[in-house]
């Protein structure tokens, strides 16, 4: 009876193990596989598809050797193109989008008799794989339809938009593309693509910023066009090897032109005024609002360019490419006086162009522009933010051992700062000139993120260290630091001169014990 009871208890466990046992099929290449999650009407993966997968692979069944299990950034490759292990290439072509599978890859479809990292010679690989999606790796073109230019560029249009305007030299062109080279056996090897995340790339067309063949190809296109270009080596990367493309490679580019953007002001509206300090400018648009002031943070969209011999505008700096406005703090940190003068005369919405002559242009631009060229900047002022200063009368005063003056404007009630705490601190640092004008040299409000201070670590100047140890969470303190407790005789030119007194407005946003660490990071601006 006792043995019978034991059998009854064990039977469900045995049945469960049998139920979970993986049953493998075998492909014609000898690849064992089991589809662990099936999709009845899914899209099959075909040779030539760009396939997105997540995977984990093991040797000796349990030792993990590689993984790409980030669904937000999946691994991509061209199915059947020989870009990955033969076993993985064969595996995805047995699957549909959305399916999961386990594969047992024999050595001759994996690394063979070569040792690779954790993988020993003649190792069998187990791989867990999920197919997230596919898209065409290349445009399906008929190469018999290729046309040829006098330079040797070959092209065929996949789609044409006859009613669109031709692309204008100097304009930005937003394109989607796949760039590849042809191997000796005729395979296409992708070296760059914007298709991976479905994004567009913004490039300036017609000023020789990239390979000649692609620039020439774009000259044949309009908004909405799609085309394939076959670019001979002489119009591509030539006889030099680089990290992506072998020497003397014939290139292919599949290109879709989404739109073109004219980033420049209307020249018909520009009439320059000469400034006595040696530059010219024009307010193309003047909103007559409140002008930016010294120490304000201003945010502008801009393009900086110079003229090529053919008159084309060559952009060397642009917020269009960065995707966000350029930040300036109005003060000593602006090297070129033209910028400081014009920004302090500008209000939100103003559009301004300046022309800086060669003798002044290279002060700040160094290697960005050639010698002896006039530099042009066009900007639109998008936003003005005042610097944060503590105002009013202090509720309490004190001093530290190094004669750091502390004016408590607001007293908090939180945790006392000591060497066993971490402090999330907002601050504005500035100097005061002989007529009482403040000059900000640094501020955490520029980024909106508090500075993480570690009292006792000596990572800040002596005066700040001493002041911090007199504070608690919630304190807002104006601190005056004598030179010897700041940067002393060395200063930090041009923002801080030698022997200069420093002022800091300190905001102790959050104080935490070190064992809590950065898990308590505040989100306050």
C-alpha positions in Angstrom: 0.0 0.0 0.0 2.9 2.3 0.8 4.5 1.7 -2.6 1.2 2.3 -4.4 0.8 5.6 -2.7 4.3 6.6 -3.7 3.5 5.7 -7.3 0.4 7.8 -7.2 2.4 10.8 -5.9 5.1 10.5 -8.6 2.9 9.8 -11.5 1.8 13.5 -12.1 5.4 14.6 -12.0 6.4 12.1 -14.6 3.5 13.0 -16.8 4.4 16.7 -16.4 8.0 16.1 -17.5 6.8 14.1 -20.6 4.4 16.9 -21.4 7.2 19.6 -21.3 9.7 17.5 -23.3 10.6 19.3 -26.5 10.0 17.3 -29.7 12.4 18.3 -32.5 12.0 18.1 -36.2 15.0 17.9 -38.5 15.6 20.1 -41.5 17.3 18.9 -44.7 20.5 20.6 -43.5 20.5 18.6 -40.3 19.2 21.4 -38.1 17.0 20.2 -35.2 14.1 22.6 -34.4 11.0 22.9 -32.4 8.5 25.7 -32.9 7.6 26.5 -29.2 5.0 29.2 -30.1 3.2 28.9 -33.4 1.4 31.5 -35.5 -1.0 30.1 -38.0 -1.4 33.0 -40.4 1.9 34.7 -39.8 4.2 36.1 -42.5 6.9 33.6 -43.4 10.6 34.7 -43.4 12.0 34.5 -46.9 15.5 34.7 -48.3 16.4 38.3 -48.8 14.2 39.6 -46.1 15.7 41.9 -43.4 14.7 40.0 -40.3 14.4 41.3 -36.7 15.0 38.7 -34.0 15.8 38.3 -30.3 17.7 35.3 -29.2 19.8 33.5 -26.6 22.4 30.9 -27.4 24.0 28.2 -25.3 26.8 25.7 -25.5 26.7 22.5 -23.4 23.0 23.3 -23.1 23.4 25.6 -20.2 26.4 27.9 -20.7 25.2 31.1 -22.3 27.5 32.4 -25.1 25.5 35.2 -26.6 22.2 37.0 -26.5 20.2 39.8 -28.0 17.0 39.7 -26.0 16.2 43.5 -26.1 12.8 43.8 -27.9 13.3 47.5 -28.2 16.6 47.0 -30.1 16.4 43.6 -31.8 19.2 42.0 -33.8 18.8 42.4 -37.6 20.3 40.6 -40.6 19.5 39.7 -44.1 18.0 36.2 -44.2 19.9 33.8 -46.5 22.7 36.3 -47.2 25.5 34.5 -45.3 25.9 37.3 -42.8 25.4 35.1 -39.7 26.0 31.5 -38.7 24.7 29.0 -41.3 22.5 27.5 -38.6 20.8 30.8 -37.7 20.4 31.7 -41.4 18.6 28.4 -42.0 16.6 28.7 -38.7 14.8 31.9 -39.4 13.7 30.7 -42.8 11.8 27.9 -41.0 9.8 30.5 -39.0 7.0 33.1 -39.3 6.8 36.5 -37.8 5.7 36.2 -34.2 6.9 32.7 -33.7 9.3 31.4 -31.1 11.5 28.3 -31.5 14.4 26.3 -30.1 17.1 25.1 -32.4 19.9 22.6 -32.0 22.7 23.7 -34.3 25.3 21.0 -35.2 29.0 22.1 -35.4 29.1 22.2 -39.2 26.3 24.8 -39.1 27.9 26.7 -36.2 31.6 27.4 -35.6 32.9 24.0 -36.8 36.3 23.0 -35.5 37.2 26.6 -34.5 37.3 27.8 -30.9 35.4 31.0 -30.5 35.2 32.7 -27.1 33.4 30.4 -24.7 32.6 28.0 -27.6 35.0 25.0 -27.8 35.9 23.2 -31.0 33.2 21.1 -32.6 30.5 22.5 -30.3 26.8 22.0 -30.7 24.8 25.2 -30.1 21.3 25.5 -28.6 19.5 28.7 -29.6 16.2 30.1 -28.4 14.8 32.4 -31.1 11.9 34.8 -31.6 11.1 36.5 -34.9 9.7 40.0 -34.3 9.3 41.2 -37.9 10.7 41.5 -41.4 10.9 44.1 -44.1 12.5 44.1 -47.6 16.2 44.5 -47.3 16.6 45.9 -50.8 14.5 47.5 -53.4 13.2 44.8 -55.9 14.7 46.3 -59.1 15.3 45.0 -62.6 19.0 45.6 -63.2 18.4 45.3 -66.9 16.5 48.6 -66.7 19.6 50.6 -65.3 20.4 53.9 -66.9 23.9 55.4 -66.9 25.2 58.9 -66.6 28.3 60.2 -68.2 30.2 59.9 -64.9 29.5 56.1 -64.7 26.6 56.3 -62.2 23.9 53.8 -62.9 20.3 54.2 -61.6 16.8 52.9 -61.9 13.7 54.6 -60.4 11.4 52.5 -58.3 8.9 55.3 -57.9 8.7 58.8 -59.4 6.8 61.9 -58.3 6.6 63.9 -61.5 4.8 66.9 -60.0 7.3 67.6 -57.2 10.0 70.2 -57.3 13.6 69.3 -58.1 15.9 69.2 -55.1 17.8 72.5 -54.6 21.5 72.5 -54.0 22.3 73.6 -50.4 18.9 72.5 -49.0 18.5 69.7 -46.5 17.1 66.5 -47.8 15.4 64.0 -45.5 16.1 60.5 -46.9 15.6 56.9 -46.0 18.3 54.7 -47.4 20.2 51.4 -47.4 23.8 51.5 -48.4 25.6 48.2 -49.4 28.5 47.0 -51.4 28.8 44.0 -53.8 31.1 41.1 -52.9 33.1 39.2 -55.5 30.4 36.6 -55.7 27.7 39.3 -56.2 26.2 39.3 -52.8 25.0 42.6 -51.2 26.5 43.5 -47.9 24.8 46.3 -46.0 27.2 48.7 -44.3 24.7 51.4 -43.3 21.0 51.9 -43.2 18.4 54.2 -41.8 15.7 51.6 -42.3 16.5 49.8 -39.0 14.5 52.2 -36.9 12.4 53.6 -39.6 14.0 57.0 -39.2 15.1 59.6 -41.8 18.6 61.0 -42.2 19.0 64.7 -42.8 21.8 65.6 -45.2 22.8 68.8 -47.0 22.5 68.1 -50.7 24.7 69.4 -53.5 27.8 70.7 -51.6 30.0 67.5 -51.7 29.5 66.5 -48.1 29.4 62.8 -49.0 30.4 60.5 -51.8 30.1 61.9 -55.3 27.9 59.2 -56.6 25.1 59.7 -54.0 25.2 63.5 -54.4 24.9 63.0 -58.2 22.1 60.5 -57.7 20.1 62.9 -55.5 20.4 65.5 -58.2 18.2 63.3 -60.4 15.4 62.9 -57.7 12.5 64.9 -56.3 10.4 64.7 -53.2 8.6 61.3 -53.0 11.0 59.6 -55.4 12.5 56.2 -54.7 15.6 54.9 -56.7 18.4 52.5 -56.7 21.9 53.7 -57.5 24.9 51.6 -58.5 28.0 53.6 -57.7 31.4 52.7 -59.2 34.4 52.8 -56.8 35.6 56.1 -58.3 32.4 57.8 -57.3 32.3 56.0 -54.0 35.0 55.3 -51.4 37.8 54.6 -54.0 40.9 52.5 -53.5 41.2 53.0 -49.7 39.9 50.5 -47.2 37.7 51.8 -44.4 36.1 50.0 -41.5 32.8 49.5 -43.4 33.6 49.0 -47.1 36.5 47.2 -48.7 38.8 49.0 -51.2 37.6 49.4 -54.8 34.0 48.4 -53.9 31.1 49.0 -56.2 28.3 50.4 -54.0 24.5 50.3 -54.1 22.2 52.7 -52.5 18.4 52.3 -52.2 17.1 55.8 -51.5 13.7 57.4 -50.8 13.4 61.2 -50.6 10.9 62.1 -48.0 11.1 65.9 -48.2 13.5 68.8 -48.7 13.9 71.6 -46.2 15.2 75.1 -47.1 16.9 76.2 -43.8 17.8 79.7 -45.0 16.1 83.0 -44.7 14.7 84.7 -47.8 17.6 86.7 -49.3 15.2 89.3 -50.7 14.4 90.3 -47.1 18.1 90.8 -46.1 19.6 94.3 -45.9 22.7 94.4 -43.8 23.7 97.0 -41.2 27.3 97.4 -40.4 28.3 97.3 -36.8 31.3 99.5 -35.6 32.9 96.4 -34.0 33.4 94.8 -37.4 30.4 92.6 -38.4 27.2 93.1 -40.3 23.7 92.0 -39.4 20.0 92.1 -40.3 16.8 91.5 -38.3 14.9 89.6 -41.0 12.0 89.4 -38.5 11.6 91.6 -35.4 8.8 90.8 -33.0 9.7 93.8 -30.8 9.2 91.8 -27.6 11.2 91.8 -24.4 14.9 91.4 -25.2 17.1 88.8 -23.6 19.2 90.1 -20.8 22.7 89.4 -19.4 22.7 86.0 -17.7 19.5 84.8 -19.4 19.5 81.4 -21.0 18.4 81.7 -24.6 17.6 78.9 -27.0 18.0 79.4 -30.8 17.6 77.4 -33.9 20.5 78.2 -36.2 22.5 77.4 -39.3 26.1 78.5 -39.7 27.6 78.4 -43.2 30.1 79.9 -45.6 30.0 80.3 -49.4 31.7 77.9 -51.7 33.3 79.1 -55.0 30.1 78.3 -56.9 28.0 80.3 -54.4 26.5 77.4 -52.6 26.0 77.7 -48.9 28.1 75.1 -47.0 26.6 74.4 -43.6 29.1 73.6 -40.9 26.8 73.9 -37.8 23.0 73.4 -37.6 20.4 72.7 -35.0 18.4 71.0 -37.8 20.9 68.2 -37.6 21.0 68.1 -33.8 17.2 68.1 -33.5 17.1 70.6 -30.7 17.8 74.3 -30.2 21.3 75.6 -29.3 21.6 76.9 -25.7 23.5 80.1 -24.9 24.0 81.7 -21.5 24.4 85.4 -22.1 27.7 86.4 -20.6 31.5 85.9 -20.6 31.1 82.4 -22.0 30.2 83.7 -25.4 33.5 84.2 -27.2 32.4 86.1 -30.2 31.1 89.7 -29.3 28.8 89.7 -32.3 26.7 86.9 -30.8 26.5 88.6 -27.4 25.5 91.9 -28.9 22.8 90.6 -31.2 21.3 88.1 -28.7 20.9 90.9 -26.1 19.0 92.9 -28.8 16.7 89.9 -29.7 13.3 88.7 -28.3 11.4 85.5 -28.8 10.5 85.0 -32.4 13.2 87.3 -33.9 15.0 86.1 -36.9 18.5 87.5 -37.3 21.4 87.0 -39.8 25.0 88.1 -39.1 28.0 88.1 -41.4 31.4 87.8 -39.6 34.5 88.7 -41.6 37.4 86.3 -41.9 39.6 88.1 -39.3 37.0 87.5 -36.6 35.3 84.3 -37.8 37.9 81.8 -36.8 38.1 83.0 -33.2 35.6 80.3 -32.1 35.2 78.1 -35.1 38.9 76.9 -35.4 38.8 73.9 -37.8 35.2 74.1 -38.7 35.7 76.7 -41.5 38.5 77.4 -44.0 40.7 80.5 -43.6 39.8 83.7 -45.3 36.1 83.1 -45.6 33.2 85.2 -44.3 31.0 83.2 -41.9 27.2 83.6 -41.8 24.9 82.7 -39.0 21.1 82.7 -39.2 19.1 82.2 -36.0 15.6 82.2 -34.7 15.3 82.9 -31.0 12.9 80.3 -29.6 12.9 80.7 -25.9 14.3 82.9 -23.1 14.8 81.7 -19.5 16.0 83.9 -16.7 18.8 82.6 -14.5 17.7 81.5 -11.0 18.9 83.8 -8.2 17.9 83.8 -4.6 16.3 87.1 -3.7 15.1 88.9 -0.5 16.6 89.2 2.9 18.3 86.3 4.7 16.5 84.7 7.7 19.9 83.6 9.2 23.6 84.2 8.6 26.6 82.2 9.5 30.3 81.6 8.5 32.6 78.6 8.1 36.2 78.1 9.1 37.4 79.5 5.8 35.3 82.6 6.1 32.7 81.5 3.7 29.6 83.7 4.3 26.3 81.8 4.4 23.0 83.7 4.0 20.1 81.3 4.6 17.2 82.6 2.5 15.0 79.6 3.2 15.6 77.1 6.0 14.5 73.5 5.4 13.4 70.9 7.9 15.0 67.8 6.3 18.0 65.6 6.9 21.2 67.2 8.0 24.1 66.9 5.5 27.2 65.0 6.6 29.8 62.8 5.1 27.4 59.8 5.3 24.9 61.4 3.0 24.4 62.1 -0.7 23.0 65.5 -1.7 21.0 66.4 -4.8 21.8 70.1 -5.2 20.6 72.7 -7.6 22.9 75.7 -7.9 23.8 78.9 -9.7 27.4 80.1 -9.6 28.4 83.6 -10.5 30.8 86.5 -9.9 30.0 90.1 -9.3 31.9 92.9 -11.1 32.9 96.3 -9.7 29.5 97.9 -10.5 27.5 95.1 -8.9 26.5 93.2 -12.1 26.2 89.4 -11.7 28.0 87.2 -14.2 26.8 83.5 -14.1 29.5 81.0 -15.0 27.7 77.7 -14.2 24.2 76.5 -13.3 22.5 73.2 -12.9 19.3 74.8 -14.1 20.8 74.7 -17.6 20.1 71.0 -17.8 17.3 70.9 -15.3 19.0 68.1 -13.4 20.3 68.5 -9.9 24.0 68.0 -9.2 24.9 64.9 -7.1 27.3 66.0 -4.4 29.2 63.6 -2.1 30.2 65.5 1.0 33.7 64.7 2.2 35.0 63.4 -1.1 36.7 66.6 -2.1 35.0 66.7 -5.5 34.0 70.4 -5.2 35.9 73.5 -4.2 36.7 73.9 -0.5 34.3 76.7 0.2 31.3 74.8 -1.3 32.4 71.7 0.7 32.3 73.6 4.0 29.1 75.4 3.2 27.3 72.2 2.2 28.2 70.6 5.6 26.4 73.4 7.3 23.1 72.7 5.4 20.2 70.4 5.6 17.5 69.2 3.1 15.3 72.1 2.0 17.8 74.9 2.7 18.2 77.6 0.1 21.5 79.5 0.8 23.4 82.3 -0.8 27.1 81.5 -0.3 30.0 83.9 -0.7 33.3 82.1 -1.1 36.6 84.0 -0.8 39.2 83.3 -3.5 41.4 81.2 -1.3 38.5 78.8 -0.7 37.6 78.9 -4.4 39.9 78.8 -7.4 42.6 81.1 -6.0 45.2 82.6 -8.2 44.7 80.1 -11.1 41.0 81.1 -11.7 39.1 79.7 -14.6 39.5 82.3 -17.4 37.6 83.8 -19.0 34.7 83.1 -16.7 36.6 83.4 -13.3 39.6 85.6 -12.9 42.5 85.0 -10.5 41.7 85.9 -6.8 38.1 86.4 -7.6 35.3 86.0 -5.0 32.7 83.5 -6.0 28.9 83.5 -5.3 26.7 80.4 -5.2 23.0 80.1 -4.7 22.6 76.6 -3.3 19.3 74.6 -3.2 19.5 71.4 -1.2 16.7 69.5 -3.1 17.2 66.1 -1.5 19.5 64.5 1.1 19.7 60.8 1.5 21.8 58.3 3.4 24.5 56.7 1.3 23.0 53.2 1.6 19.9 54.5 -0.2 22.2 55.7 -3.0 20.8 57.1 -6.2 17.6 55.1 -6.2 16.1 58.3 -4.6 17.1 60.6 -7.4 14.6 63.4 -7.6 12.8 64.4 -10.8 12.6 68.1 -9.9 13.7 70.8 -12.4 
